[in-house]
Amino acid sequence: MSLQSEIEAKLTETFAPERLEVINESHQHAGHHHVESGHHATFDGTGETHFRVRIVSAAFAGKSRVERHRAVNHLLSGELKRGVHALAIEPAAPGEKTRW
């Protein structure tokens, strides 16, 4: 199972979203520099390291933007420790306007 599929499954199980998009944006970050093992490394844009999560769930109703982000980050903490370098989160409750 791909990391993207694992993320989708966890978000679906926990938040029962009305709408969910997990977008692998790793290819957009080729040439991105980061520190790995104490030295600078250049990311080649392959793999599963950068994701955008767009999620609409009733679980976010009445929650602040910070609380929503914390909930998603907490759920995906294992994936972040296993190599997800960036996670853009766009959470919304049903009926809220989204830019996507």
HELIX and SHEET records of a PDB file:
HELIX    1   1 LEU A    3  PHE A   15  1                                  13    
HELIX    2   2 SER A   26  HIS A   29  5                                   4    
HELIX    3   3 ALA A   58  PHE A   60  5                                   3    
HELIX    4   4 ARG A   65  LEU A   75  1                                  11    
HELIX    5   5 SER A   77  LYS A   81  1                                   5    
SHEET    1   A 3 ARG A  19  ASN A  24  0                                        
SHEET    2   A 3 HIS A  50  VAL A  56 -1                                        
SHEET    3   A 3 ALA A  86  ALA A  92  1                                        
SHEET    1   B 2 HIS A  33  GLU A  36  0                                        
SHEET    2   B 2 HIS A  39  THR A  42 -1                                        
END                                                                             
